[in-house]
Amino acid sequence: MNNIIEKLKSGKIEMRPKWHFALRSILLILLTILTLILILFLASFLLFHLKRSGIFFGPLPFVMFLLMIVFVALVEFLINRYAVAYRKPVVYSLLIVVALMVAMGLAINKVHFHEKIEKRNLPMIKRFYDAPKKDPIRRDIEINKRRRM
């Protein structure tokens, strides 16, 4: 305790105002929420892509799956900074995050979120929704249309 007081008096420890810690906590919470939303979007889009094409071992699902793993690790890192999670084993919070993301991804697919986005034909997003269809006859027709253009 005396060492801390001595360091404070000598100026070696920088004191920060209360708003600094409040702002830092708010930014961490916002980053966690935005990362969770991104994971939800990736999970629901992955399920949409799998339902539509039936292809899991293609390049797009693999990259999305790896991104989801990276973002789940980031969420775990951010959540473990708070008293809610750091006292418990990481496995519990990881299982809760993954279970919530899968359940919410399935719920988003039930309301046909990605089908609605696909119908809007947004220029930057359109190419992500051009996944091959399950029906091989329909897929051949679409491939031939693209070749003619």
C-alpha positions in Angstrom: 0.0 0.0 0.0 2.8 2.4 0.8 4.4 1.7 -2.6 1.3 2.8 -4.4 1.1 6.0 -2.3 4.8 6.7 -3.0 4.3 6.2 -6.8 1.3 8.5 -6.8 3.2 11.2 -5.0 6.2 10.9 -7.3 3.9 11.1 -10.4 4.9 7.7 -11.9 1.2 6.6 -11.9 -1.1 8.6 -14.1 -4.5 9.2 -12.6 -7.4 9.2 -15.0 -10.8 10.8 -14.6 -14.0 8.8 -14.0 -15.3 9.6 -17.5 -12.3 7.8 -19.0 -13.4 4.5 -17.5 -17.1 5.1 -18.3 -16.3 5.9 -21.9 -14.0 2.8 -22.2 -16.8 0.6 -20.8 -19.4 2.0 -23.2 -17.1 1.5 -26.2 -16.4 -2.1 -25.2 -20.1 -2.8 -24.8 -20.8 -1.2 -28.2 -18.0 -3.2 -29.8 -19.4 -6.4 -28.2 -22.9 -5.7 -29.4 -21.7 -4.9 -33.0 -19.6 -8.0 -33.1 -22.6 -10.1 -31.9 -24.8 -8.6 -34.6 -22.1 -9.4 -37.2 -21.9 -13.0 -36.0 -25.7 -13.2 -36.2 -25.7 -11.9 -39.8 -22.9 -14.4 -40.8 -24.6 -17.3 -39.1 -28.0 -16.6 -40.7 -26.4 -16.0 -44.1 -24.4 -19.2 -43.8 -27.6 -21.1 -43.0 -29.4 -19.3 -45.9 -26.5 -20.3 -48.3 -26.5 -23.9 -47.1 -30.3 -24.1 -47.5 -30.2 -22.7 -51.0 -27.2 -24.4 -52.5 -26.7 -27.5 -50.4 -22.9 -26.9 -50.7 -20.9 -26.7 -47.5 -17.4 -27.3 -48.8 -17.3 -24.3 -51.2 -15.1 -21.3 -50.6 -17.8 -18.9 -49.4 -19.2 -21.0 -46.5 -15.6 -21.9 -45.4 -14.6 -18.3 -45.2 -17.8 -17.3 -43.4 -17.3 -20.1 -41.0 -13.7 -19.0 -40.2 -14.9 -15.4 -39.8 -17.6 -16.5 -37.4 -14.9 -18.4 -35.3 -12.7 -15.3 -35.2 -15.6 -13.1 -34.2 -16.8 -15.5 -31.5 -13.2 -15.5 -30.1 -13.3 -11.7 -30.1 -16.7 -11.7 -28.3 -15.2 -14.2 -25.8 -12.3 -11.9 -25.2 -14.6 -8.9 -24.7 -17.1 -10.7 -22.5 -14.3 -12.0 -20.2 -13.4 -8.4 -19.3 -16.6 -8.2 -17.3 -17.5 -9.7 -13.9 -20.4 -11.6 -15.5 -18.1 -14.0 -17.3 -14.5 -13.8 -16.0 -15.4 -15.7 -12.8 -16.8 -18.6 -14.7 -14.9 -21.1 -17.0 -14.5 -19.9 -20.6 -16.3 -23.0 -21.9 -19.6 -22.0 -20.3 -19.6 -18.5 -21.9 -18.4 -20.0 -25.2 -21.3 -22.5 -25.2 -23.8 -19.9 -24.3 -22.6 -17.5 -27.1 -22.5 -20.3 -29.7 -26.0 -21.6 -28.7 -27.5 -18.1 -28.8 -25.9 -17.3 -32.2 -27.2 -20.6 -33.7 -30.7 -20.1 -32.3 -30.9 -16.5 -33.4 -29.5 -17.4 -36.8 -32.2 -19.9 -37.2 -34.8 -17.4 -36.1 -33.6 -14.9 -38.6 -33.9 -17.5 -41.4 -37.4 -18.3 -40.3 -38.5 -14.7 -41.0 -36.8 -14.9 -44.5 -34.5 -11.9 -43.9 -32.0 -12.8 -46.6 -34.7 -13.5 -49.1 -36.0 -10.0 -48.6 -32.5 -8.5 -49.0 -32.0 -10.6 -52.2 -35.2 -9.3 -53.7 -34.0 -5.7 -53.3 -31.1 -6.3 -55.7 -28.7 -4.0 -53.9 -25.6 -3.5 -56.1 -22.8 -4.2 -53.6 -24.6 -7.1 -51.9 -26.1 -8.8 -55.0 -23.0 -10.9 -55.8 -23.1 -12.5 -52.3 -26.6 -13.7 -52.9 -25.8 -15.3 -56.3 -25.3 -18.7 -54.8 -26.0 -21.7 -56.9 -29.5 -23.2 -56.5 -30.1 -26.7 -55.4 -32.1 -27.6 -58.5 -29.5 -28.6 -61.2 -31.8 -27.8 -64.1 -32.4 -24.3 -62.8 -28.7 -23.9 -62.1 -27.8 -24.9 -65.7 -30.4 -22.4 -67.1 -28.9 -19.6 -65.0 -25.3 -20.6 -66.1 -26.4 -20.5 -69.7 -28.0 -17.1 -69.3 -24.8 -15.7 -67.8 -22.7 -17.1 -70.7 -25.0 -15.5 -73.2 -24.6 -12.1 -71.6 
